[in-house]
Amino acid sequence: MFGVRGSGDTSGYGGLVRPVLLPGSTPRPYGGYFDELVDALAAALAERFEAAIERVVVFAGQLTVHVRRGHLVSVAQQLRDDPALRFELSLGLNGVHYPADAGRELHAVYPLMSITHNRRMMLEVAAPEDDPHIPSLYGVYPTTDWHEREAYDFFGIVFDGHPSLTRIEMPDDWVGHPQRKDYPLGGIPVEYLGARIPPPDERRAYS
């Protein structure tokens, strides 16, 4: 990654691309408390479980439940309110962009914690780039307020129902979403304390 010469790129990124392989559904048994947790969620959702849940993935010791975006709010409410689940706390939101995941390029990942049962899990939902709408979880977990605004700012995910969905760090008139994979790494000068800092592809290389 840092061994490319002659590109004029001083950002540390040499244009190398590594394919991302997304994990598929995990067969049972999941291990630990994961089986009990998924069983409790299935009982809480009843006949809606198959329609709401796309797949269950256990990877790197973490449980991720992939939910269809139309069911996101109702699944989150069950995770929060059901006595056997009680995931009272959302620890934030991570936006992810997978350009090769056709029709599901934009992902939102919510890490959840149950203080009652001392358990953790992640809730993941996907949306296509040409329809980047996901229901806001602000009404279920108010702590997602600024996190959803950040994902909107940097990834362009539109959280329907958010009370104030505006950019949080980039200027209001900024074009594009800087953390998408197809966003240019260079070519944009930066002003800092009155000085113009050229983009990476115009800077002097020191190697």
C-alpha positions as CSV (number, residue, x, y, z in Angstrom):
1,M,0.0,0.0,0.0
2,F,2.8,2.4,0.8
3,G,5.3,1.1,-1.8
4,V,3.9,2.8,-4.9
5,R,6.4,5.2,-6.6
6,G,5.9,7.9,-9.2
7,S,2.2,8.4,-8.7
8,G,2.5,11.9,-7.1
9,D,0.1,10.6,-4.4
10,T,1.4,11.5,-0.9
11,S,-1.8,10.4,0.9
12,G,-0.4,6.9,1.5
13,Y,-2.9,5.3,-0.8
14,G,-1.4,4.0,-4.0
15,G,-4.6,3.1,-5.8
16,L,-4.5,-0.6,-4.8
17,V,-7.9,-2.3,-4.5
18,R,-8.7,-5.3,-2.3
19,P,-12.0,-7.0,-2.9
20,V,-14.4,-7.1,0.1
21,L,-16.0,-10.5,0.7
22,L,-19.2,-10.2,2.8
23,P,-19.9,-13.1,5.1
24,G,-23.0,-15.1,4.4
25,S,-25.6,-16.5,6.8
26,T,-24.3,-18.5,9.7
27,P,-25.8,-22.0,10.4
28,R,-26.8,-23.0,13.9
29,P,-25.6,-23.4,16.5
30,Y,-24.3,-19.9,16.7
31,G,-22.5,-20.4,20.1
32,G,-22.6,-18.6,23.4
33,Y,-25.8,-16.7,24.1
34,F,-26.4,-16.0,20.4
35,D,-28.8,-18.9,19.9
36,E,-30.9,-17.8,23.0
37,L,-31.0,-14.2,21.7
38,V,-32.1,-15.1,18.2
39,D,-34.8,-17.5,19.6
40,A,-36.1,-14.7,21.9
41,L,-36.2,-12.3,18.9
42,A,-38.1,-14.9,16.8
43,A,-40.6,-15.4,19.6
44,A,-41.1,-11.6,20.0
45,L,-41.6,-11.1,16.2
46,A,-43.7,-14.3,15.8
47,E,-44.9,-14.6,12.3
48,R,-43.1,-11.4,11.2
49,F,-39.6,-12.9,11.8
50,E,-39.2,-14.4,8.3
51,A,-40.4,-11.2,6.6
52,A,-38.3,-8.9,8.8
53,I,-35.0,-10.7,9.1
54,E,-32.8,-11.3,6.1
55,R,-30.1,-13.3,7.7
56,V,-28.1,-13.9,10.9
57,V,-24.3,-13.7,10.8
58,V,-21.8,-14.6,13.4
59,F,-18.4,-13.3,12.4
60,A,-15.3,-12.4,14.4
61,G,-17.1,-13.3,17.6
62,Q,-20.0,-10.8,16.9
63,L,-23.6,-11.4,16.2
64,T,-25.2,-9.3,13.4
65,V,-28.9,-9.5,12.6
66,H,-29.6,-8.2,9.1
67,V,-33.1,-6.7,8.9
68,R,-35.1,-5.5,5.9
69,R,-35.4,-1.7,6.1
70,G,-39.2,-1.6,6.1
71,H,-39.1,-3.6,9.4
72,L,-36.2,-1.8,11.0
73,V,-38.2,0.3,13.5
74,S,-40.5,-2.5,14.7
75,V,-37.5,-4.9,15.1
76,A,-35.6,-2.2,17.1
77,Q,-38.7,-1.7,19.3
78,Q,-38.9,-5.4,20.1
79,L,-35.2,-5.5,20.9
80,R,-35.6,-2.6,23.3
81,D,-38.8,-3.5,25.0
82,D,-39.1,-7.3,25.1
83,P,-38.1,-8.5,28.6
84,A,-36.1,-11.4,27.2
85,L,-34.1,-9.0,25.0
86,R,-33.9,-5.5,26.6
87,F,-31.4,-3.9,24.4
88,E,-31.8,-0.5,26.0
89,L,-28.8,1.2,24.6
90,S,-27.7,2.0,21.0
91,L,-24.0,2.7,21.0
92,G,-24.1,4.7,17.8
93,L,-24.3,4.0,14.0
94,N,-21.7,3.1,11.4
95,G,-22.3,3.8,7.8
96,V,-20.6,1.6,5.2
97,H,-20.4,1.7,1.4
98,Y,-20.1,-1.5,-0.6
99,P,-20.1,-0.4,-4.3
100,A,-20.1,-4.1,-5.5
101,D,-23.1,-5.1,-3.4
102,A,-25.6,-4.4,-6.2
103,G,-28.9,-3.0,-4.9
104,R,-27.6,-2.8,-1.3
105,E,-24.6,-0.5,-1.7
106,L,-25.3,1.6,1.5
107,H,-25.3,-0.1,4.9
108,A,-26.2,1.2,8.3
109,V,-24.9,-0.8,11.3
110,Y,-26.3,-0.1,14.8
111,P,-24.3,-1.7,17.7
112,L,-26.7,-2.4,20.6
113,M,-26.2,-3.3,24.2
114,S,-28.4,-4.9,26.8
115,I,-27.5,-3.5,30.2
116,T,-30.1,-5.8,31.8
117,H,-28.6,-9.0,30.3
118,N,-25.0,-7.8,29.7
119,R,-25.2,-8.7,26.0
120,R,-24.2,-7.1,22.7
121,M,-25.3,-7.5,19.1
122,M,-25.4,-5.5,15.9
123,L,-28.4,-4.6,13.8
124,E,-27.6,-4.0,10.1
125,V,-29.8,-2.6,7.3
126,A,-29.1,-1.9,3.7
127,A,-30.4,0.4,1.0
128,P,-29.5,0.9,-2.7
129,E,-27.6,4.0,-3.9
130,D,-30.5,5.1,-6.1
131,D,-33.0,4.9,-3.2
132,P,-30.9,5.7,-0.1
133,H,-33.8,5.9,2.4
134,I,-33.7,4.1,5.8
135,P,-36.2,4.7,8.6
136,S,-34.7,6.7,11.4
137,L,-34.3,5.0,14.8
138,Y,-34.4,8.3,16.7
139,G,-37.9,7.5,18.1
140,V,-36.6,4.3,19.5
141,Y,-33.0,5.2,20.4
142,P,-32.7,9.0,20.7
143,T,-28.9,8.6,21.0
144,T,-28.8,7.9,17.3
145,D,-29.6,11.6,16.6
146,W,-26.1,12.9,15.6
147,H,-24.9,9.5,14.4
148,E,-27.7,9.4,11.8
149,R,-26.8,13.0,10.8
150,E,-23.2,12.0,10.4
151,A,-24.1,9.0,8.2
152,Y,-26.3,11.3,6.1
153,D,-23.4,13.8,5.8
154,F,-20.7,11.3,4.9
155,F,-22.6,8.5,3.1
156,G,-25.7,10.2,1.8
157,I,-28.1,7.8,3.7
158,V,-31.4,9.5,4.1
159,F,-33.0,8.7,7.5
160,D,-36.7,9.2,7.1
161,G,-38.4,10.6,10.2
162,H,-35.3,12.2,11.6
163,P,-36.2,15.5,13.3
164,S,-33.3,17.5,11.9
165,L,-31.5,15.7,9.1
166,T,-28.8,18.2,8.1
167,R,-25.1,18.0,7.5
168,I,-23.1,17.8,10.7
169,E,-19.5,18.5,9.6
170,M,-19.4,19.4,5.9
171,P,-20.8,22.7,4.7
172,D,-24.5,22.7,3.9
173,D,-23.8,23.3,0.2
174,W,-21.1,20.6,-0.1
175,V,-21.5,18.3,-3.1
176,G,-21.0,14.6,-2.5
177,H,-20.4,12.3,0.5
178,P,-16.7,12.0,1.4
179,Q,-16.7,8.5,2.9
180,R,-18.2,6.7,-0.1
181,K,-15.7,4.5,-1.8
182,D,-16.1,6.3,-5.1
183,Y,-15.4,9.8,-3.6
184,P,-12.1,11.2,-5.0
185,L,-9.1,11.0,-2.6
186,G,-7.5,14.1,-4.1
187,G,-8.2,17.1,-6.3
188,I,-9.9,19.2,-3.6
189,P,-7.8,22.0,-2.0
190,V,-8.2,22.8,1.6
191,E,-8.0,26.3,3.3
192,Y,-6.5,26.4,6.7
193,L,-5.7,29.6,8.7
194,G,-5.8,31.6,5.5
195,A,-3.4,29.2,3.6
196,R,-4.3,27.1,0.6
197,I,-3.2,23.5,1.0
198,P,-3.1,21.8,-2.4
199,P,-4.8,18.4,-2.9
200,P,-2.6,15.2,-2.5
201,D,-2.0,14.8,-6.2
202,E,-0.4,18.2,-6.4
203,R,1.8,18.0,-3.3
204,R,5.5,17.3,-3.4
205,A,6.6,13.7,-2.7
206,Y,9.3,13.2,-0.1
207,S,10.2,9.6,-0.7
